[in-house]
Amino acid sequence: MEYRRLGKAGVQVSALSLGSWVTFGQQISDEVAAELMTTAYDSGVNFFDNAEAYASGKSEQVMGNILRKKGWAHDTFLVSSKVFWGGALPNQTGLSRKHVLEACHAALRRLQVDYLDLYFCHRPDPNTPIEETVRAMSDLVTQGKVLYWGTSEWSAQEITQAHGVARELGLVPPTMEQPMYHLLGRHRFEKEYARLYTEYGMGTTIWSPLASGLLTGKHKAGPAEGTRATLKDYTWLKEQLANDAKRNAEKIAGLEKIAKDLGLSMAVFAIAWCLKNPHVSTVILGASKVGQLTENLQALEAQAKLSPDVMKTVDELVGI
């Protein structure tokens, strides 16, 4: 396994990590979830990503039970949660001080840990003053309930504002951002965030490196049966995949040819491409089968095959 610093922070995260979105507590059994976490951990993965919104908290319960049963020392892994979507009532959602603190305490109970290594504001909240959110997150760090806090899918302007507030009020600023990043979605990560890597030393825990499966090639004729896009309540994803597959058909075909010439599966190629970006601290993998995870972990070694010439060819094909 390769380990990278989380931006300018001292903590190190495995270059590949395991996420639980859609799978844990929803798509797969608890037994399969345990197999996935064990396979990842035994392969050197030290970061497991979660959120209060995943399966309405059940994902964190499943992960917490696995962590308890495995008995892994907390200094051998990092676990995260994210706050925003906690429930249907007014104070069960958003980034108010009340919800941020209560959601953190609930995540600690479900995950059965004494502290969260990483805690993300899952989305920006236009209804809460950013000063209130930054202070709440900073207080959790000061209290030792959270080690590092960050944002997810925030704009560069919002992240800059959070840093400005922290600096002005003497609070702990965000350490990392969790953006979507893949071969067909590059602009925010590579352009909009460009100055944040040097100005703030921002780390990144990227998600959806396979564009929800689009970059595996299995959705060419529409969302494949048995995938997350066909689950109940994920109609939005099914429609998105169908539209994206049609719009990017030519690019996907070109990427498949490049991957084949390198002797790589599309999934491994797409993940390895993400790893080549020096601003990527870790790539969060999602898997519903151990075989998928084992294959995707091969992306670490596959990086060596993505030469400067290959990367240039990819840039010419997909653009930014």
C-alpha positions in Angstrom: 0.0 0.0 0.0 1.1 3.6 -0.6 0.4 6.2 2.0 0.0 9.9 1.4 -0.2 13.0 3.7 -3.7 14.5 3.9 -2.6 17.8 2.3 -0.3 19.6 4.7 -1.6 17.7 7.7 0.7 15.2 9.4 -1.7 12.3 9.2 -1.2 9.8 6.5 -4.0 8.0 4.6 -3.8 5.0 2.3 -3.9 6.0 -1.3 -6.9 3.7 -1.7 -9.6 3.7 0.9 -13.0 2.1 1.3 -16.4 3.9 1.3 -19.8 2.6 2.4 -22.2 4.7 0.4 -25.1 2.7 -1.0 -23.5 -0.7 -0.1 -23.3 -1.0 3.7 -26.7 -1.5 5.4 -28.5 -1.4 2.0 -27.1 -3.2 -1.0 -25.0 -5.9 0.7 -25.2 -8.1 3.8 -23.4 -7.3 7.0 -21.2 -10.4 6.4 -20.1 -9.2 3.0 -19.4 -5.7 4.5 -17.1 -7.4 7.1 -15.3 -9.3 4.3 -14.8 -6.1 2.4 -13.4 -4.2 5.4 -11.2 -7.1 6.3 -9.8 -7.5 2.8 -9.2 -3.8 2.6 -7.5 -3.6 6.0 -5.3 -6.6 5.3 -4.3 -4.9 2.1 -3.1 -1.9 3.9 -6.2 0.3 3.6 -6.4 2.5 6.7 -9.3 4.8 5.9 -13.0 3.9 6.0 -15.5 6.5 4.9 -19.0 6.9 6.1 -21.8 9.5 6.7 -24.9 10.0 8.8 -27.0 10.0 5.6 -25.8 6.6 4.3 -28.7 4.1 4.8 -30.1 6.6 7.3 -27.4 5.8 9.8 -27.4 2.0 9.4 -24.2 2.2 7.4 -22.4 3.6 10.4 -24.0 1.0 12.6 -22.8 -1.9 10.4 -19.3 -0.4 10.2 -19.2 0.2 14.0 -20.2 -3.4 14.7 -17.4 -4.7 12.4 -14.8 -2.4 14.0 -15.9 -3.7 17.4 -15.8 -7.3 16.5 -12.4 -7.0 14.7 -10.9 -5.2 17.6 -8.5 -3.2 15.5 -6.6 -0.6 17.4 -7.8 2.9 16.5 -4.2 4.0 15.7 -4.2 1.5 12.8 -7.2 3.1 11.0 -9.1 6.3 10.3 -12.9 6.5 10.2 -15.0 9.4 9.0 -18.5 10.7 9.1 -20.3 13.5 7.3 -23.0 15.8 8.6 -25.9 17.4 6.7 -28.8 15.0 6.0 -29.8 13.5 9.3 -33.6 13.4 9.2 -36.8 15.1 8.1 -37.3 17.5 11.0 -36.0 21.1 10.9 -33.0 20.6 13.2 -32.1 17.2 11.8 -30.5 18.6 8.7 -28.1 21.3 7.7 -25.0 22.7 9.4 -26.4 24.5 12.4 -24.4 24.2 15.6 -27.1 22.1 17.1 -27.2 19.6 14.2 -23.4 19.5 13.8 -22.8 18.6 17.4 -25.7 16.2 17.8 -24.8 14.4 14.5 -21.2 14.0 15.7 -22.3 12.4 19.0 -24.7 10.1 17.1 -22.0 9.1 14.7 -19.7 8.3 17.6 -22.3 6.0 19.1 -23.1 4.2 15.8 -19.4 3.8 14.9 -18.6 2.8 18.5 -15.4 4.9 18.6 -14.2 7.6 21.0 -13.4 10.1 18.2 -13.8 10.7 14.5 -10.6 11.0 12.6 -12.2 13.0 9.8 -15.5 14.8 9.9 -17.0 16.5 6.8 -19.7 19.1 6.2 -21.4 17.0 3.6 -22.7 20.0 1.6 -22.7 23.8 2.1 -25.7 25.1 4.0 -26.9 28.5 2.7 -29.3 28.7 5.7 -26.6 28.7 8.4 -24.0 31.5 8.8 -20.6 30.0 7.9 -19.2 31.4 11.1 -21.6 29.2 13.1 -20.6 26.1 11.2 -16.8 26.8 11.4 -17.0 27.4 15.2 -19.0 24.2 15.8 -16.5 22.1 13.8 -13.6 23.8 15.4 -15.1 23.2 18.9 -15.4 19.5 18.1 -11.7 19.4 17.3 -10.8 21.3 20.5 -12.9 18.8 22.5 -11.0 15.9 20.9 -14.2 14.4 19.4 -12.9 15.1 15.9 -9.2 15.2 14.8 -9.6 16.9 11.4 -12.6 18.5 9.8 -13.3 19.3 6.2 -15.9 19.9 3.5 -17.6 17.9 0.8 -18.6 19.3 -2.6 -18.0 22.9 -1.5 -17.0 25.5 -4.0 -13.6 27.1 -3.8 -15.2 30.3 -2.8 -17.0 28.7 0.2 -13.8 26.9 1.3 -11.9 30.2 1.1 -14.6 31.8 3.2 -14.3 29.1 5.8 -10.6 29.6 6.0 -11.0 33.4 6.3 -13.5 33.0 9.2 -11.2 30.5 11.0 -8.2 32.9 10.6 -10.2 35.9 11.8 -11.7 34.2 14.8 -8.8 32.1 15.8 -10.5 28.8 15.0 -9.4 25.5 13.4 -9.8 25.7 9.6 -10.9 22.9 7.4 -8.1 20.4 6.5 -9.6 18.6 3.5 -12.3 18.5 0.8 -14.2 15.4 -0.5 -15.0 16.1 -4.1 -16.2 13.9 -6.9 -13.3 13.3 -9.3 -13.0 11.1 -12.3 -11.9 11.0 -16.0 -15.2 12.6 -17.1 -15.4 15.1 -14.3 -12.2 17.1 -13.9 -12.9 20.9 -13.9 -13.6 21.6 -10.3 -10.8 19.5 -8.9 -8.1 20.6 -11.4 -9.1 24.1 -12.2 -11.4 25.6 -9.5 -9.5 24.2 -6.6 -6.0 24.7 -8.1 -4.9 27.6 -5.8 -6.3 25.9 -2.7 -3.7 23.1 -2.7 -0.8 25.6 -2.4 -2.6 28.4 -0.5 -4.2 26.1 2.2 -2.4 22.8 1.7 -5.8 21.2 1.2 -6.0 17.4 1.2 -8.6 15.5 -0.8 -10.5 12.3 -0.3 -12.0 11.9 -3.7 -15.2 9.8 -4.4 -16.8 8.2 -7.5 -13.5 7.5 -9.4 -15.6 5.3 -11.7 -18.4 7.8 -12.2 -20.9 5.5 -10.5 -19.8 2.6 -12.7 -19.9 4.5 -16.0 -16.1 4.1 -16.4 -16.3 0.3 -16.0 -18.1 0.1 -19.3 -21.0 -1.9 -18.0 -23.6 0.9 -18.5 -23.3 1.4 -22.2 -26.8 0.1 -22.9 -28.2 1.8 -19.9 -27.9 1.1 -16.1 -26.9 -2.5 -15.6 -29.2 -4.7 -13.5 -28.0 -5.5 -10.0 -26.0 -2.2 -9.7 -26.7 0.6 -7.3 -28.5 2.6 -10.1 -31.3 0.0 -10.1 -31.9 0.2 -6.4 -35.1 1.6 -5.0 -34.9 5.4 -4.4 -32.0 5.7 -6.9 -34.0 6.6 -9.9 -32.1 9.9 -10.1 -28.8 7.9 -10.5 -30.4 5.6 -13.2 -31.4 8.6 -15.2 -28.1 10.4 -14.7 -26.1 7.3 -15.9 -28.3 6.9 -18.9 -27.8 10.5 -20.0 -24.0 10.4 -19.2 -23.5 7.1 -21.1 -25.1 8.6 -24.2 -23.2 11.9 -24.0 -19.8 10.4 -23.3 -20.0 7.3 -25.5 -17.2 8.3 -27.8 -14.9 9.2 -24.9 -15.6 6.0 -23.1 -14.9 4.0 -26.2 -11.5 5.8 -26.6 -10.7 5.2 -22.9 -11.5 1.5 -23.2 -9.0 1.2 -26.1 -6.3 2.9 -24.1 -6.9 0.6 -21.1 -6.9 -2.5 -23.3 -3.6 -1.5 -24.9 -2.1 -1.2 -21.4 -3.5 -4.6 -20.4 -5.8 -3.1 -17.8 -9.5 -3.3 -17.0 -11.4 0.0 -17.4 -12.0 0.2 -13.6 -8.3 -0.3 -12.7 -7.2 2.2 -15.4 -9.7 4.8 -14.2 -8.6 4.5 -10.6 -4.9 4.5 -11.5 -5.5 7.7 -13.5 -6.9 9.4 -10.4 -4.0 8.3 -8.3 -1.6 9.9 -10.7 -2.8 13.4 -9.6 -0.5 14.5 -6.8 -3.3 16.5 -5.2 -5.3 13.3 -4.6 -4.7 12.2 -1.0 -6.8 9.1 -1.3 -9.3 7.5 -3.7 -12.4 6.2 -2.0 -13.4 2.8 -3.5 -16.9 1.4 -3.4 -17.6 -2.3 -3.8 -20.4 -4.8 -3.4 -18.2 -7.9 -3.9 -14.8 -8.8 -2.6 -13.7 -9.6 -6.1 -14.4 -6.0 -7.2 -12.4 -4.6 -4.3 -9.5 -7.0 -5.0 -9.4 -5.9 -8.7 -9.6 -2.2 -7.9 -6.7 -2.5 -5.4 -4.5 -3.4 -8.4 -4.7 0.3 -9.4 -1.7 1.0 -7.2 0.6 -1.1 -9.3 -1.1 0.0 -12.5 0.0 3.6 -12.0 3.4 2.7 -13.4 1.8 1.9 -16.8 0.3 5.4 -17.1 3.3 7.1 -18.7 3.4 10.9 -19.5 2.6 9.9 -23.1 -0.5 7.9 -22.0 -1.6 10.8 -19.7 -1.2 13.2 -22.6 -3.3 11.0 -24.9 -6.0 10.9 -22.2 -6.0 14.7 -21.9 -6.4 15.0 -25.6 -9.3 12.6 -25.6 -11.4 13.7 -22.6 -10.3 17.3 -22.1 -10.8 19.1 -18.8 
